[in-house]
Amino acid sequence: MAKHNEFVVTDIVLIIFALLSSLLLRFDFGMDGAFKDYAQFIIMSMPPVIIFTLSFNKLFNLYNNYWNYASVEELLSIIYSVSLSNVAFIFYSYFINYKLIRINYYRFPFSVHIIFWILSVVLLGGARFMHRVYSSSERCYKKDQGKRKLLIVGAGEAGVMLIREIKRHRELNYSIVGLIDDDIKKLNKTICGIEVLGTRKDILNICKECEIEDIIVAIPSAGLSDKREIYNICKHTNCRLKTIPGIYEILDGKHSLKNVRDVSIEDLLERDEIKLNVDGINEYIHNKVVLVTGGGGSIGSELCRQLARFSPEKIIIFDVYENGAYELQLELKHNFPEVGIEVIIGSIRDYGILTSMFYRYKPEIVFHAAAHKHVPLMEENAAEAVKNNILGTYNLLKCCNSFGVKKFVQISTDKAVNPTNVMGATKRFCEIMVQAFNKGSNTEYVAVRFGNVLGSSGSVVPLFKEQIARGGPVTVTHPEVNRFFMTIPEAAQLVLEAAAMAKGGEIFVLDMGKPVKIVDLARDLIRLSGFTPDEDIKIEFIGLRKGEKLYEEPLMNELVLDNTKHEKIFVEKPMKYSMSYVNAAINEFKKVSELSSDDICELLEKEVPTYKRDNCKKEAKSQLLMV
């Protein structure tokens, strides 16, 4: 407010100067005899000219705008204000000075008004733009030598805690240039010695003028849409972008600056927060023994974390990879000491170890996330895909039936929809087995189908990050290739929610939202890393790989899906498959070690009616010709 008052005082001085200067210029600096005739009119005109100009300045927000980042829009506001104040003064003078008071003049010569208009625009505008130049230079170059220039978004409690933490730890090597906040009342105010420079719309200008190197977004209480909008603004600054933990962790003092993390690609994904039926999930998880196959993997480990929140009696982590399972075991024991955690190392292809585990622990709920999922690798290793994904799942389904498991949940994929690759075909047959087993069993067998999960092992995000760290290039298969994505926590939460609805035999389909272009994903990751796409880090297109589609099949087909009580979960209309059909196919699949890759693909085409590998070859060829 003090700076706004300074502008009012400055404007009064400049208006008086402009008016007197215009009169002196018009009347030859007082040498013209007519100048004396206007003396009384000049004295009586000065107060209304000042009042009208200040009033129109106020009307056009010239005392509210943040002049450190003044632009053409602000200059136009000055022009409008000065023009209207001149017109208003003429009308006022005509009716008051000329008609009412009977002064000889109701206006100055037109040349005076023109000169006054020009001088007012130049002086009022010049004062503000000089303020911008001075403030910018003072703010941007007072930085400590050798320290990184930091802009903090958020001037609330979290921002204050962040400032204090940075000031306490000089070794962090930050020089805080300023704060950003959308609260107009905070503009130009100083908080902990740091000035609030502008709102989110000023971020790009501030970063450019002050050569900002790092941005920390400190608005933990803001909604997802607000955060996402700010992240999307910041990603165009080429600054390193970071954010802080949730609001409750900040207010409880559980986190310090060491917990500030990089803004991830998941933060930019347009996904709304999941609303869970906590009571429904708790009812089937609380005090139960839960088995998670592939528990050390990306989806499996997040399922275990989400399950632990509902206090099961025991979580059994079953995985062939020991390191991931061991690390998860340590994490869960630390965060959820009241939950029993067991780790079993083994393969679902080993029926003996499965039966031994089921006999010993008697799991009541089974989440099946173990699978080979890498599309190009499975094209080259079709036999292993069948052995693990189909035969391994068959072993597990049999154990669930034999040991009276209450609920079995198969983690499926969008690649099971009209599959064009071996991996998708094997997952589609798993869905067929789930529906067949459900018919003659007391176990509720269900499948949950969703698309790609950001950040999971083997996905594009870790690959892109490695390529960026090496300096590029980032490799994308095709400029138009797109995929459906969701975050790992979102996928795990919706799996738990879908399982709570299950009655048996359903294939639940999760709403994946809009598809995302992989090249856009790559560009966002490059920007988040502080580089400029196609300049600092190149993007190369390498062509579709074997078994890949240009576009994934849409999961949301209203012709084959029904709604559920959750807006993001749908259920596919059931298809009838018998156990005799499944058992006959399994007998054929057990011979895959003796078959060539082409023979295995032919067998999959026979047993999975929707599998058409030729479609993929045709699509890839046509798209490469287009490139």
Steps between C-alpha positions, in 0.01 A plus 500: 500500500790736578629466144152574366491821710839593360356474149208730595739767629723455197203532266388828664845652452521373140149626410582849629830492313334377178226765514738789572747377239231476234388858576857630494570327172179634346552859621875529430597446865281791617615753239166489323263758650210255490671296770397760764139484383493128590655550846172478696376212283828311557468533879135386499572216256785339691292321773238349262769387253682322785179349640376379160836347408540322833141376486538352153837353600320325785221389265754338266683330790814705459549485877427126527703361211838352583733740318812289541362306201323779312430433135308640201166435675597732785616768250160486329334549838703821546395623154132431574522673838675814372263527201184472708629736768558767231147455364349499850687820589364683192142404588553597864658833411225585255217447749676620817762757401331642190127469571485513879795716606504701176875481429597607150639158404363145530805331352862558407599535138483164324875499458540514882272197541698309236835585657363422848371163374838409350696611807262320738530170313877531478549606861248268670601205282869580522492517880346157519732339249800656671371344820488167319859535376628608840310228691609233256866593521491541878318170550683290246855608563514519877544122497781350700795410282507135397154415637207368297215746444183359653136600453248367753138459389278541806524770767301309761609301803682240296689771310601668826630172641694448178662845518605447861642157420705639210632787714602257774689279258739715296656186356187457286651768275174681426443873455124564527407760238134528597160344563197437280145505639155545347379696804495860373524629858847350531645664189801722573495388863817366660478162674802390702704755307385369159273705273182363341571579136182400321238236426522179299452695175828684571712187544632485143600869495664484842700191411618654175595841639663374818661193344336271755664159520277312747130516589348339809121474505395536865121480486419162662141597580414600142271285290634265236376718212676809639823311556485350155445842339801643686717200410404544135598868513829423673599223261545765226761692703788250460549523877550202728154447645440361849207467739444428868307227690133510598355771721451284809860379492620860471282632782595212727865584442578147383675618185782743434666628185675167451158358412446746216472287188516556128168558328434176317322425178222350714433848639429626147267214409138614485366254754248590770533386857347156569203481736510161670223306670713453810235301687451258211874436463551471874225241522679247279861584597500567878643211703533284188803314366581655160734359237651726234687325220760716332495690829845649448411658164361844424129420525539219752702708745252790483215254556678382815540859622134577441389170657705565815290812569199273561674290768492149353616223730783414265634598159690232309739645242563233236761584237776338299720809543641513851641854518174684433308273737758545776501880471121507510499275806728742687286797396171342607636374832619852578183681392244238609652307794160360600459316167665161457728498195630180341719467191500185288747478213375281219334478161132453422617241247598277794174334604672327790614819673156652445319212668750503786446874552121472484502210745721688748348850493145434372455835322143627477555770237739472204617784275682362198747757360781262398547498122740551214381832355771631264343492152809485271681251727201269511482505120849350500429269796148379430545166678602671825202735473264204473668304780495789744190697413266215403628185670612686813161668532329164447700356790394786721134475402500131587656564842241767577222256419657211692573701816172694515629849433216754533607741227751487213587820311687476170695809393444533126595754232355706218722296268258211558239690293521370142866404559759526224792370706587190700489674838151638438376162373626320811331755726176466305507124553550564873174698496333206328627264771377732775145493363509125442630418850235722659214283373562189707673643807414665831792740438411835345728527197524847340738692276583872495619646172686829460762666282860608545620605842736797517834425659460123518807292430549449128281797407605796287546747786806334662646450152450865407657612829810289432529639147463859627766438767737384224434819303263338250374426254159391632363226276130486411360236268270728297382867506135395529525203737286542810412301810256508789671576830423512869718531809609200705305604815189570293515158335547322834215691666257427218596131505408486871177689431403270212570192710263633766220504240575153364242226510701264280561466127531872420767666294523850641632775274655814646439840343840600364390846386643647183793340317835675529743546211832341591691782331317754723595289801863509388495878455346553844768284662773694319353830624465370855869412487583865423571458127340620178359223277658474153773746602678376812361146468410357159205268435548219248225289342606137459186330365248267661645187652376149438160442655432868573193698396494862395186551709381283786148366477259722698396330821184708534262346245142568607378209287672240717526678837256562781526765769576426864439715806851644458536756220846376398424126499298316236427133449520311173197301397583136583594244237443128550803273519501146637763317703516231232604769249764636740638156594529396137689820420728455802597154377604661171687783671702253708672393178634848412861404580487273197355766267654778294397862557277494192332182619439655842343806339277275290399313815417831672292607199309174529433524874457879524246593229571877519879461452602615150876545468479592128315823587803625687736428212274683252457800728872533572587474131243760392606746768869465415414576137318814617811615688 
